[in-house]
Structures are given as C-alpha cells and as structure tokens.
C-alpha cells in the first residue's frame, strides 16, 4: 500500500534551487505529490512506496543544493490520495516565515556561458541560475518568488520561460532568470547624468578605467568605485578624492592571477572561491600592483569577481581597486541619484543598471588563521541574513548594537538575525539605513520585539534609538556583550573566563573600559581583572592623535617628558594630568597599543580607526619570545599595572633596540600577562576555558599568540566563528545577556 507524508522544512530553502531539487528527487523515486514555498519555509507532500518515502527524506538532507541550509524538518503521516503526478505549486502565504538566502557568487556554469561566444548569454552581465546570483539584495518580501523581487518588472521571454519550466534545466524555477532579450541592462553616464552612447557599456567602462578614470559601477549590493590597480596615478587620485590617505583599498583580481600577487593557502583559496566570496586579507608578493593600494601593509584585501559584470571587466583589466562607493562614514550608495549627489567630486562616470537594489550590502571581509580558521571582520554580503543560533530560547528581542561598526540583532526563539554592516551611527544617512533595515527585518522574520536592549552608555545614538522604541528597555555593558557573544556563539552554558580587549566601552563605574577579564556565564558576569586606569587627555580627541596618549601615559607613570610633539602642547597635556582637568580615565587595550605605536614613532596620528595599532602589529617581525616585566595587583579585582611595561619599552628605545623587536616583545607581554591572570582565575574559580572577544583581536599576531599561550597552559580557548571579534558581535551579545538575566 502506498503511503503519504507531509514534510515542512525550515531554513534557507528558497532562492537556492530547492524546489527543483525536490521535484527531480521525487520524480526519480517515482513519488507523487507537490512542493511549494510558504512564508514558513517549504511544504512538501509525497506519496508512494514506503521505502521510497524514507529514501526521499534521507537524500533530501544529504544531497540538498549547495547554498541550501536545513534548520528543521518535520514529517507527518497522511492518508494516500492516489495522486498520479508530482508538481511545483503556487506559493502560499502562511502564518510563519522563511529564511532568506544571501547573495551567491556566479557559478562556474554561468561563467562558462558568459565566456562562450555561441551562447545566447555571451557577455551578459546579469547571468544567473538556481545555483548563483542575487537573492538578498533583490528581495522585497517572502515567499521568494519573482513577483516579490526587483526582477518583477522584467517579463521573461519565451526562451527564459521555457528554461524556467523545464525540469532538466539548470534554471528550472530560477526566479531571477533572464537574458539579453528580457533582462536588465547597463547604461553608462557621465557624473553629470548625461548618457554616453555605446553598444557595450561594460567594455566602455573598461576603456575608461584603462585611461585612468575613476568609475562608479553598480553591482549586486551597491556601487563600487573602481580604478585600475596598476595605474598608480589613478590610485593616488582616488585616495585624495576620498580623503583616505593610508587605509587599504579592496582589490578585485582576475582568478587566474591571484597567485601572482599574494601568498595563498588551500584554506584561503577555498574561502575566496566560496559562494560568499568575501574579501580575504592575504600576504603580499612583489607584484605589479601599486604600493598605494595598501601602503606600508604586508597584506592585500583580495576578492574574486562575484557578479558577471566583474568577470567581464576583469577580462580586460586584470586588477581592479573596488572600494565601497560612499562618502566618509555614510552607507554604500545604491542608486544613480545618490551617485550624482554623493560622488560628484570622486568619479568621472558611472555604470548603472535598471534592476533595483532593494537591500544594499557591503562586501564581507575576513582572514584565515591556520590554528583558528576563518575570522570575519565585516559580516555582510554572502552571509546575511543567515541567522546565528542562540544558546537558549529568547523572547522577541532587539539588540540595537553599539555606536561604532553597528549591526542590530532581531531575535526570537533560538535564532538571531543580524543586520548587514550598518556602520558608525554618527550621521543621518546611517540612521536612516538602520531604520530601513530594521523595518524590513521585522516584516521578513515576523518579529515584533518586546525587549529592547542597548549599550550602557547613555549618550550613544544607539541608546537613544532604543529609548524611542516600544517595549521593555534593558542595558548591557559593552564588554559583557563581547564576552557573552563569544559564549553564545560557541554554545557554552557553563562558567568561563572572558577576555575582552578593545578601544572603548562605557563601564559600570563611568570610566572607559577596554582591557577586561570576566568570570561568569550567559546569566552573570563579574569583572575579575583589568588594565589600570590611565589618563586620556581631552577624551576622544586623543584617539586620533596617539602621540598625546604616549605623552600622557609616560608622564603619569614615569614622570618623564617626551619630545614627540611641540613643547607647548606637551606642557598643556602635563598640566591637564597634574590638575586632573579635561581628562578621561581608561583601561583600554586599544589605547595602550596606540601609546606604544606613537612612542616608537610608527604612527603619531591616525587617518582611520585602529591605524596605530595595526601598524604596530605589522612592525613586529622579530621572532623573539622575550616579554617585558609586568605587575599585577592581587586585589579583589586584579589590576595590571602598565608602569613596568612602559619603563622597559622606553629603556629599549634608549638602547636603540629596533622597533620590530620592541613591538614583538610588547605583543608577547600582552599574551603573557593574559595567561598569568587566566591562570590565577583558574586557581581561584576552578575554570579551564577562556573566551576571547573584542576589536583588538582582529590583530592576527596577538590572537594567534593568545590562543597558543592559553592552549599551551592547558586552557580550552574559544573565539568567534560566525561573527566579528569587533563591535559587529555586540548586538548578538546584548540579546543573550538581557534574556539570560531575566531567566536568572
């Protein structure tokens, strides 16, 4: 007797070729029934022999499409109806919601078509199929059907429609399917908005780039500003116009030439070629790339082309600078009117297309550590809005995130949906982007937050946003959110040692924290140790001028007078410290890095966040295992004193020890005193696991040292896997900490 089952599947199962896969699987197993998208996922009813029904469920989970993710599968027995076919039926709107697929890099089959002069999609810059192409960036609402995306305005031609309805075709039910006859098209404009007549706008862009122009190119999630990475004059002009004197620029490379410019491990190459196609920081080789792409930096931020238009341009120019199209600190621009308004002083031309970008999205960035795996710095295109699992179920909650590197987290049950990288909340455009994405996330994932969680800092714009929203408000201290986010991401529910190193976070005592050790779990966290408080003259104004920090720290600890700025400014800083006037006190690890970088003459003033600390890391090239003496006051809350460390550094400087050696010893010192404190806490509390979080751990040298030193000392070490170490993880930690507190 035939049987019948109803199967509901939750996860990323729309926009990834899941229904065609189910159709083919059911047909191959001689099963009848139907499959349809719903706002709750995918519903399947199958009928046939019992062994084939079981085989269907096994293969469904084992051989699902590469970009699919099954988070839950529920099977219910039904009465057989005698149905004689299997079909894909019209999508249904139900009470739940479904996951949304990230944008997926162009697959090898589509690339082959673009390159084939005989193919009808030859050189077509919007080629896609069920295995690749835009998803998140074009979706308006779920269920995921063409009519609910920005492809709705493009009616399929007869050939595309035939592909769409042919079970054996790779484009069977590929919602963004199109071709040169029926799909979007590019047009080239001068920055004034005048259209440049051309039969081949993409080739015309390449010609402009060859001549040294800066061109804005609309892609998947927004515009990039592009220039030829081998034209040093173009790179220099880009830096001048974007007011970006030293911060590295992203590089898009013809795939066959990646090995010519960077050292690449198998793991790094796998990440580069993954469907997410992030920017990966890779060690430079001597090459034809202009030094100005990443000056005084041993790494290049490299990505492979992930949209057909990128492949077409790179066919003519092998190396492109592709930096986000925006003016400083604002979101990436996504339409032509914003290009003309915002980029008029930056580019000479722009290439626009008529498929709307519904949801803008920056490129994701990360690096690979052999002992650690992939570490993400910016989680955006290719990764969002894939949910991150929570360690416990939560009520409908919004974590509004931090002030810098903002993301929000909208959560319910065991899933947290993190926004794309929003940016620094210090301008109207970024605030509007925050509001836009929050409304979309609430609609897509059917979450109306009851609990609103914000940072402890009362003056952060994110805190003010939270106060203006309906719901119960709770605050979570910044470094507690870091610690708890690492606990949560690793599903750790027992007590643990937390180590949070970053630049700035408002503490319970009103001081600025940043080198913090905790003991606790997701429910309760106790500050167990920290760097001693040191004076920051003028508060945040010193962050952009690390030489002021160096003058202040050395004077307050050693009573020595540095000569790294003019006498008048030095006297003012000394007076501020003597009179305790206009001075903020901080335990920040980031500021200690700034101090040492300025002391060594590496970076006295910064042009982008963490520049001094980054340059200090890159200076540390000596393989010494030595470290500087340090003192830890064994008080109820242990305090790491910086005096001995700075005294020894100044002594080495007077002996003319190379900065590379001093920097290496300084890094070793951080790892050593961290182990010392962790070991003391292990003795006191019987804990043998440590979680590392905070922006300072983007320093791969320090992260590697810390992991190795703690593991060598017998600790289990946990770091972030799916979220950034930096403030991009804060909103996730806010959600967990606020809900766990209620359960205590």
C-alpha positions in Angstrom: 0.0 0.0 0.0 1.3 3.5 -0.8 1.9 5.9 1.9 1.8 9.7 2.0 3.7 12.2 4.1 3.6 15.9 4.7 7.0 17.4 5.2 7.7 21.0 6.4 11.2 22.3 6.0 12.7 25.4 7.6 15.9 27.1 6.8 17.5 28.6 3.7 15.3 26.8 1.2 14.1 29.5 -1.1 16.1 31.0 -3.9 18.7 28.2 -3.8 17.1 25.7 -6.2 15.4 23.7 -3.5 12.0 23.2 -5.2 13.6 22.0 -8.4 15.8 19.7 -6.4 12.8 18.3 -4.6 10.9 17.9 -7.9 13.7 15.9 -9.5 14.3 13.8 -6.4 10.6 12.9 -6.1 10.3 12.1 -9.8 13.4 9.9 -9.7 11.9 7.9 -6.8 8.5 7.6 -8.6 6.8 9.7 -5.9 3.8 11.9 -6.5 2.5 15.0 -4.7 3.7 18.6 -4.7 6.2 21.1 -3.3 5.5 24.8 -2.6 7.2 27.8 -1.0 5.4 29.3 2.0 6.2 32.1 4.3 7.2 29.4 6.8 9.7 27.6 4.6 8.9 24.8 2.1 5.9 22.4 2.3 6.1 19.0 0.6 3.6 16.2 0.3 4.9 13.0 -1.2 3.1 9.7 -1.9 4.4 6.3 -2.9 6.1 3.2 -1.6 7.2 3.4 2.0 10.9 2.6 1.2 10.9 5.4 -1.4 9.4 7.8 1.1 12.2 7.1 3.6 14.8 7.3 0.8 13.4 10.7 -0.2 13.9 12.1 3.3 17.4 10.7 3.6 18.6 12.1 0.2 16.7 15.4 0.9 19.0 16.1 3.8 22.2 14.6 2.5 22.3 16.0 -1.1 20.5 19.3 -0.7 21.6 22.1 -3.1 25.0 23.7 -2.1 23.5 27.0 -1.0 20.6 25.5 1.0 20.6 25.1 4.7 18.0 22.9 6.6 17.4 24.1 10.1 14.4 22.0 10.8 12.4 19.2 9.2 9.0 17.9 10.4 7.3 14.9 8.9 3.6 13.9 9.4 1.8 10.8 8.0 -1.2 11.4 5.8 -3.7 9.2 4.0 -2.8 8.4 0.4 -5.0 10.2 -2.2 -4.0 8.3 -5.3 -2.4 11.4 -6.8 -0.5 10.5 -10.1 2.0 13.3 -10.7 4.4 15.4 -8.7 4.3 19.2 -9.3 5.5 22.6 -8.1 2.5 24.5 -7.0 1.9 28.2 -6.3 3.5 29.7 -3.2 1.3 30.1 -0.1 1.3 32.9 2.5 1.1 31.2 5.9 1.5 32.4 9.5 5.2 31.8 9.8 8.2 33.0 7.8 11.1 31.5 5.8 14.8 32.3 5.7 16.2 34.4 3.0 19.2 33.3 1.0 22.3 35.5 0.9 23.6 36.7 -2.5 25.6 33.9 -4.1 28.7 34.4 -6.3 28.4 33.5 -10.0 28.8 29.7 -10.5 31.2 28.1 -12.9 28.5 27.1 -15.4 27.2 30.6 -15.7 30.8 31.9 -16.1 31.3 29.4 -19.0 28.1 30.7 -20.7 29.3 34.3 -20.3 32.6 33.4 -22.0 31.1 31.3 -24.8 30.6 33.5 -28.0 28.0 31.0 -29.2 25.9 31.1 -26.1 22.8 33.4 -26.0 24.1 34.8 -22.7 27.6 35.5 -24.0 28.9 38.6 -22.2 25.5 39.1 -20.5 26.2 40.9 -17.2 23.2 39.5 -15.3 23.6 35.8 -16.0 22.4 33.6 -13.1 20.8 30.3 -12.3 19.4 28.3 -9.4 22.9 27.9 -8.0 24.0 31.6 -8.1 23.1 35.2 -8.4 21.3 37.9 -6.4 18.9 36.9 -3.6 19.0 39.1 -0.5 19.8 42.2 -2.5 16.7 41.9 -4.7 14.1 40.5 -2.3 11.1 42.7 -1.3 9.1 40.1 0.6 8.7 36.3 1.1 7.8 33.7 -0.1 10.7 34.1 -2.5 9.1 34.4 -6.0 9.9 36.7 -8.9 6.9 38.9 -8.2 8.3 39.7 -4.7 11.7 40.8 -6.0 13.1 43.7 -8.1 13.0 41.3 -11.1 9.2 41.6 -11.1 9.3 44.3 -13.8 11.2 42.1 -16.2 8.9 39.7 -18.1 10.6 36.5 -19.2 11.0 36.0 -22.9 9.9 32.7 -24.4 13.3 31.0 -24.1 13.8 32.0 -20.5 10.3 30.9 -19.7 11.0 27.5 -21.3 14.1 27.1 -19.2 12.2 28.2 -16.1 9.6 25.4 -16.6 11.9 22.6 -17.8 12.8 20.2 -15.0 16.1 19.1 -16.6 17.3 22.7 -17.0 19.7 24.4 -14.5 17.3 27.4 -14.5 14.2 25.4 -13.5 12.3 27.8 -11.3 15.3 30.2 -11.0 13.4 33.3 -10.0 16.0 35.9 -11.3 16.4 34.1 -14.7 16.8 36.5 -17.6 18.8 37.1 -20.8 19.8 40.0 -23.1 16.3 39.9 -24.6 14.2 40.2 -21.4 16.6 41.1 -18.6 18.2 44.2 -17.1 20.8 46.3 -18.9 23.6 48.6 -18.2 23.9 52.2 -19.3 27.0 54.5 -19.0 26.7 58.1 -17.8 29.0 61.0 -17.1 28.8 62.1 -13.5 26.5 65.0 -14.6 23.9 62.4 -15.6 24.5 62.6 -19.4 24.2 59.2 -21.0 27.3 58.1 -23.0 26.1 56.4 -26.3 27.6 52.9 -26.6 26.5 49.5 -27.7 28.7 47.9 -25.0 28.6 49.9 -21.7 30.7 47.3 -19.8 33.5 47.4 -22.3 33.3 51.2 -22.3 33.8 51.2 -18.5 36.9 49.0 -19.0 38.2 51.5 -21.6 37.7 54.4 -19.2 39.5 52.5 -16.4 42.4 51.8 -18.8 42.7 55.6 -19.4 42.9 56.3 -15.7 39.3 57.3 -14.9 37.6 56.6 -11.6 34.2 55.0 -12.4 31.3 54.0 -10.1 30.0 50.6 -11.1 26.6 49.3 -9.8 26.9 45.7 -8.7 24.9 43.3 -6.5 24.5 45.2 -3.2 25.6 48.8 -4.2 28.1 50.7 -6.2 31.8 50.3 -6.1 34.3 53.0 -7.1 36.7 51.3 -9.5 40.1 52.1 -10.8 43.0 50.2 -12.5 45.1 48.9 -9.6 48.2 49.1 -11.8 47.7 52.8 -12.6 49.3 54.4 -9.6 48.1 57.9 -10.6 44.5 56.6 -10.5 45.0 55.1 -7.1 46.6 58.3 -5.8 43.7 60.4 -7.1 41.2 58.0 -5.6 42.9 58.4 -2.2 43.0 62.2 -2.5 39.4 62.5 -3.5 38.0 60.0 -0.9 40.2 61.6 1.8 41.6 58.2 2.6 45.4 58.7 2.7 46.5 55.3 4.1 43.6 52.9 4.8 44.0 49.8 2.5 41.8 49.6 -0.6 40.0 46.4 -1.6 41.3 44.6 -4.7 39.3 42.5 -7.2 41.5 40.1 -9.1 41.2 38.0 -12.3 41.0 34.5 -10.7 43.9 33.1 -12.8 46.2 35.8 -11.5 45.6 35.6 -7.7 48.7 33.6 -7.1 50.8 36.2 -8.9 50.2 38.9 -6.2 49.6 37.1 -2.9 50.6 34.0 -1.0 47.6 31.7 -0.8 47.0 28.6 1.3 44.4 26.0 0.2 42.1 27.1 3.0 42.4 30.7 1.9 41.7 29.8 -1.7 38.7 27.8 -0.7 37.3 30.9 1.2 38.0 33.1 -1.8 36.1 30.8 -4.1 33.2 30.1 -1.7 29.7 31.2 -2.6 30.0 34.1 -0.2 33.1 35.3 -2.0 34.4 37.6 0.8 37.4 39.9 0.8 40.3 37.9 2.3 43.4 39.6 3.8 46.3 37.8 2.1 50.1 38.3 2.4 51.6 40.3 -0.4 54.1 39.2 -3.0 56.2 41.6 -5.0 53.9 42.4 -8.0 52.7 44.9 -10.4 50.1 46.2 -8.0 50.6 49.8 -7.0 52.0 50.2 -3.5 49.3 52.8 -2.9 46.6 50.1 -2.8 47.8 49.1 0.7 50.7 51.3 1.7 53.1 50.0 4.4 50.9 46.9 4.8 52.0 43.3 4.3 48.5 42.3 3.3 46.2 42.9 0.4 42.4 42.7 0.8 41.6 40.5 -2.2 38.3 39.3 -3.6 37.4 37.4 -6.7 34.7 38.6 -9.1 31.3 37.5 -7.8 28.9 39.1 -10.3 29.0 38.6 -14.1 29.8 42.3 -14.7 33.0 41.9 -12.6 34.2 38.9 -14.8 33.5 40.9 -17.9 35.6 44.0 -16.8 38.4 41.8 -15.4 38.6 40.1 -18.8 40.1 43.4 -20.0 41.8 44.7 -16.8 43.4 42.1 -14.5 43.5 44.0 -11.3 40.8 46.5 -10.0 40.6 48.6 -7.0 37.0 48.1 -5.9 36.1 50.2 -2.9 32.7 50.9 -1.5 31.1 53.9 -3.1 30.3 56.4 -0.3 31.5 59.5 1.3 33.2 59.1 4.6 31.2 57.1 7.2 28.0 57.0 5.2 26.3 53.8 3.8 27.2 52.5 0.4 25.2 54.2 -2.3 22.8 52.0 -4.3 21.1 54.2 -6.9 22.1 56.7 -9.6 20.7 59.8 -7.9 22.8 59.1 -4.8 25.9 58.7 -7.1 25.3 62.0 -8.8 24.8 63.7 -5.4 27.4 62.0 -3.2 30.2 61.0 -5.7 30.3 64.1 -8.0 33.8 65.0 -6.7 35.0 61.4 -6.8 34.3 59.8 -10.1 34.0 60.9 -13.7 31.4 58.3 -14.9 29.1 55.7 -13.5 27.6 52.5 -14.9 24.0 52.0 -13.8 21.6 49.2 -14.4 17.8 49.0 -14.2 17.4 46.2 -11.7 16.8 47.9 -8.3 18.9 47.1 -5.3 16.3 46.6 -2.7 18.7 45.9 0.1 22.2 47.4 0.0 25.0 45.3 1.3 28.8 45.9 1.7 31.4 43.3 0.9 32.3 40.9 3.7 35.9 40.9 5.0 37.9 38.3 6.9 41.2 36.4 7.2 42.2 32.9 7.8 44.4 31.6 10.7 45.7 28.1 10.5 45.1 27.4 14.2 41.8 29.2 14.3 40.0 29.0 10.9 38.2 31.8 9.2 37.9 35.1 11.2 35.3 37.5 9.9 35.9 41.3 10.3 32.8 42.5 8.5 29.8 40.2 8.1 27.7 41.4 5.2 27.3 40.2 1.6 27.2 36.4 1.3 26.5 35.9 5.0 23.4 37.9 5.9 20.6 37.4 6.7 21.5 33.9 7.7 20.6 33.5 11.4 23.1 32.8 14.1 21.9 30.2 16.7 21.3 31.4 20.2 22.4 29.2 23.2 18.9 29.5 24.8 15.4 30.5 23.6 14.7 34.2 23.9 11.5 36.3 23.8 11.1 38.6 20.8 14.1 40.9 21.3 16.0 43.7 19.5 19.6 44.3 20.3 20.3 47.8 18.8 24.1 47.3 18.9 27.0 49.7 19.5 27.9 53.1 18.3 30.8 52.0 16.0 30.6 49.2 13.5 26.9 49.0 14.2 24.8 46.0 13.5 21.5 45.2 15.1 20.2 41.8 16.1 16.5 40.8 15.9 15.8 37.6 17.7 13.1 35.2 18.7 13.3 31.6 19.9 16.8 30.2 19.2 17.6 32.4 16.2 19.2 35.8 15.9 19.0 37.7 12.6 21.9 40.2 12.4 21.7 43.1 10.1 24.3 43.8 7.4 27.1 46.1 8.4 25.3 49.4 9.2 28.4 51.5 10.1 29.2 54.2 12.6 26.0 55.9 13.9 27.1 59.4 13.6 25.1 60.8 10.6 21.6 60.9 9.3 22.1 58.6 6.3 23.4 55.8 8.6 20.5 56.3 11.0 18.1 56.1 8.0 19.8 52.8 6.9 19.4 51.4 10.4 15.6 52.3 10.4 15.1 50.9 6.9 16.7 47.6 7.6 15.0 47.2 11.0 11.5 47.6 9.5 12.4 45.1 6.7 13.8 42.5 9.2 10.7 42.8 11.4 8.5 42.2 8.4 10.5 39.4 6.9 11.0 37.4 10.1 7.7 38.3 11.7 9.3 39.5 14.9 7.8 42.4 16.9 10.4 42.9 19.7 9.1 43.1 23.3 12.5 43.6 24.8 14.8 46.4 23.5 18.5 46.1 24.5 21.1 48.8 24.3 24.5 49.8 25.4 25.2 51.1 28.9 26.4 54.4 27.5 23.6 56.9 28.0 24.7 59.2 25.1 25.2 56.7 22.3 22.8 57.3 19.4 22.0 53.5 19.5 20.9 54.0 23.2 18.7 56.9 22.1 17.2 54.9 19.2 16.3 52.1 21.8 14.7 54.6 24.1 12.4 55.7 21.3 11.1 52.2 20.5 8.2 50.5 22.2 9.0 47.7 24.6 10.8 47.0 27.8 14.3 48.6 27.8 17.5 47.0 29.2 21.1 48.0 29.1 24.1 45.6 28.7 27.6 46.7 29.4 29.8 46.8 26.2 32.4 44.2 27.3 29.9 42.0 28.9 28.2 41.9 25.5 31.5 40.9 23.9 32.1 38.1 26.4 28.5 36.8 26.2 28.5 36.9 22.4 31.5 34.6 22.3 29.9 32.3 24.9 26.7 32.2 22.9 28.2 31.7 19.5 30.1 28.7 20.9 27.0 27.4 22.7 28.9 27.5 26.1 26.5 27.5 29.1 28.9 26.7 31.9 31.1 29.3 33.7 34.1 30.5 31.8 36.9 33.2 31.8 36.1 36.0 29.4 38.8 38.3 27.9 37.6 41.4 26.1 40.1 43.7 24.5 39.1 46.8 22.5 39.3 50.5 22.3 36.3 52.0 24.0 33.4 50.8 26.2 31.4 52.6 28.9 32.0 50.9 32.2 29.7 50.5 35.3 31.9 53.0 37.1 31.6 55.6 34.4 35.1 55.1 33.2 36.2 53.9 29.7 36.9 50.2 29.8 38.8 48.2 27.2 41.2 45.5 28.8 38.7 43.4 30.8 38.8 39.9 32.3 35.5 38.4 33.5 34.4 35.3 35.3 30.9 34.1 34.6 28.4 32.6 32.1 25.5 34.0 30.0 23.5 34.7 33.2 26.0 36.5 35.3 29.4 38.1 34.7 31.8 39.5 37.3 34.7 41.8 36.3 37.8 39.9 37.7 40.7 42.0 36.3 41.6 45.0 34.1 44.4 47.2 33.0 45.0 50.1 35.4 43.1 53.3 34.6 45.3 55.7 32.6 44.6 59.4 31.6 43.3 60.2 28.2 43.8 64.0 27.8 40.9 65.6 26.1 39.0 62.3 26.0 38.2 61.1 22.5 40.1 63.9 20.8 43.3 62.0 21.8 42.2 58.8 19.9 43.1 60.4 16.6 46.4 61.7 17.9 48.1 58.8 19.7 51.2 60.9 20.4 49.0 62.7 23.0 48.3 59.3 24.7 52.0 58.5 24.7 52.9 61.8 26.3 50.2 61.4 28.9 50.9 57.8 29.8 54.7 58.2 30.1 54.3 61.4 32.1 51.7 60.0 34.5 53.5 56.7 35.1 57.2 57.6 34.7 57.2 61.3 35.2 59.3 61.5 32.0 58.8 64.3 29.4 58.7 63.1 25.8 59.6 65.3 22.9 57.3 63.8 20.3 55.2 67.0 20.0 55.9 70.6 20.5 56.8 72.0 23.9 53.6 74.0 24.2 51.3 71.0 23.6 53.4 68.8 25.9 53.0 71.4 28.7 49.3 71.5 28.2 49.0 67.7 28.4 51.1 67.7 31.6 49.0 70.4 33.2 45.8 68.6 32.3 47.2 65.5 34.1 48.6 67.4 37.1 45.3 69.3 37.6 43.1 66.3 36.6 41.3 68.6 34.2 39.6 67.5 31.0 41.0 64.0 31.5 39.1 60.8 30.9 40.4 57.6 32.6 40.5 54.4 30.6 41.6 50.8 30.9 41.6 50.4 27.2 43.9 47.9 25.5 43.5 49.8 22.2 44.8 53.0 23.7 47.8 51.1 25.2 48.6 49.9 21.6 48.2 53.5 20.4 50.6 54.7 23.1 53.4 52.2 22.1 52.9 52.8 18.4 53.4 56.6 18.9 56.3 56.0 21.3 58.1 54.1 18.6 57.4 56.7 16.1 55.4 54.3 14.0 52.1 56.2 14.0 51.7 59.5 15.7 48.3 60.5 14.2 45.7 58.2 12.6 43.6 58.6 9.5 41.3 55.6 10.1 40.2 53.6 13.1 43.0 51.5 14.8 45.6 52.6 12.3 48.3 53.0 15.0 47.6 49.5 16.5 47.5 47.9 13.0 50.9 49.5 12.1 52.4 48.3 15.4 51.3 44.8 14.6 52.8 44.9 11.2 56.1 46.2 12.6 56.5 43.2 14.9 58.6 41.0 12.6 61.2 39.7 15.1 60.7 36.1 16.3 61.7 36.8 19.9 60.0 35.0 22.8 61.0 37.7 25.3 58.4 39.8 27.0 58.5 42.9 29.3 58.1 42.7 33.1 54.7 43.4 34.4 53.0 43.8 37.8 49.5 42.6 38.7 48.0 43.9 41.9 46.2 41.0 43.5 43.2 42.9 44.8 39.5 41.8 44.8 39.6 42.9 41.2 43.1 42.3 39.9 44.8 45.3 38.2 47.5 45.1 35.6 50.0 47.9 36.1 51.5 49.4 33.0 54.4 51.2 34.6 57.0 48.4 34.3 56.0 47.7 30.7 56.4 51.3 29.6 59.5 51.8 31.6 61.1 48.8 29.9 60.0 49.9 26.4 61.5 53.4 27.0 64.7 51.7 28.2 64.9 49.6 25.0 64.3 52.7 22.9 67.2 54.5 24.6 69.3 51.4 23.8 68.2 51.9 20.2 66.6 48.4 20.1 64.8 48.0 16.8 61.1 48.8 16.8 60.4 45.4 15.3 61.9 43.8 18.4 60.1 46.1 20.8 56.8 45.6 19.1 57.2 41.8 19.2 58.1 41.9 22.9 55.1 44.1 23.6 52.8 41.6 21.9 54.4 38.8 23.9 53.8 40.8 27.1 50.1 41.1 26.4 49.8 37.3 25.8 51.9 36.6 28.9 50.0 38.7 31.4 46.7 37.5 30.0 47.8 33.9 30.7 49.0 34.9 34.1 45.6 36.4 35.0 43.7 33.5 33.4 45.8 31.0 35.4 45.1 32.9 38.7 41.4 32.8 37.9 41.6 29.1 37.1 43.1 28.6 40.6 40.5 30.8 42.3 37.4 29.6 40.5 38.3 26.2 39.0 37.7 27.3 35.4 39.6 25.9 32.5 38.1 27.7 29.5 38.6 31.1 28.1 36.6 33.2 25.6 38.3 35.9 23.5 36.4 38.8 22.0 36.9 42.5 21.1 38.3 44.5 18.2 41.9 44.2 19.4 41.7 40.5 18.5 41.5 41.5 14.8 45.2 41.7 15.3 46.0 38.2 14.0 49.5 38.2 15.6 48.1 38.8 19.0 45.1 36.5 18.5 47.5 33.7 17.4 49.8 34.4 20.4 46.9 34.4 22.9 45.4 31.2 21.5 48.8 29.4 21.6 49.8 30.7 25.0 46.5 29.7 26.7 46.4 26.3 25.0 50.0 25.7 26.0 48.9 26.4 29.5 46.1 23.9 29.3 43.1 26.1 28.6 40.3 25.4 26.2 40.1 28.6 24.0 37.0 29.8 22.3 36.8 32.6 19.7 34.3 33.9 17.3 33.4 31.7 14.3 30.5 33.4 12.5 30.6 36.9 13.9 33.3 39.5 14.0 35.6 39.9 17.1 34.9 43.6 16.8 31.7 45.5 17.7 29.8 43.7 14.9 29.1 41.0 17.6 27.8 43.3 20.3 24.1 43.2 19.3 24.1 39.4 19.4 25.6 39.5 22.9 23.1 42.1 24.0 20.2 39.8 23.1 21.7 36.9 25.0 22.7 38.8 28.1 19.4 40.6 28.5 17.3 37.5 28.1 19.6 35.4 30.3 19.3 37.9 33.1 15.6 37.5 33.1 16.0 33.8 33.4 18.4 34.0 36.4 
